[in-house]
Amino acid sequence: MRENNFPQIWVPDAENRDLRQPFATGYVLTIEDPHRFRKSRDAGCFVGLQPGRRNSGESEPQMRISKEGDEYLRTLLVQGAHYILGPFGEDSDLRRWGQKLAARGGKNAKKRAVVAVARKLAVLLHRLWVSGEVYEPLRNSQKAMSAAA
């Protein structure tokens, strides 16, 4: 496959071509048409990273993810999330958000944070693909610093 046929989308480690190529190729080939979703949030549901629901009155228990959709792409996204949250992941808003989720504590906090980051990564990749924007790792941090100054 030629690299020219695929859009330039951001991946967890853009410097490492060994990781970038299968990740971007798998994402683009699975989604196929970026305009198949009305909202980018639907990309996370398409991959099967949406938590199930069973609401009853006031209680909203946290359920497991649906695991519907493409298993290979879901695996790639979860591996990307593990890399982002791991010791070698570069500093970014996505990493900080995931670490904040993992720091909440609890029995499965790290696992839940990984799945949440994987879902957010799917949404972010779709948004960047549709809009053609360039990824800024510390976008929200820069806004907060300029507002404080």
Summary of the structure (lengths in Angstrom):
residues: 149
radius of gyration: 16.1
end to end distance: 47.8
largest distance: 53.2
contacts: 381
relative contact order: 0.16
helix: 58%
strand: 3%
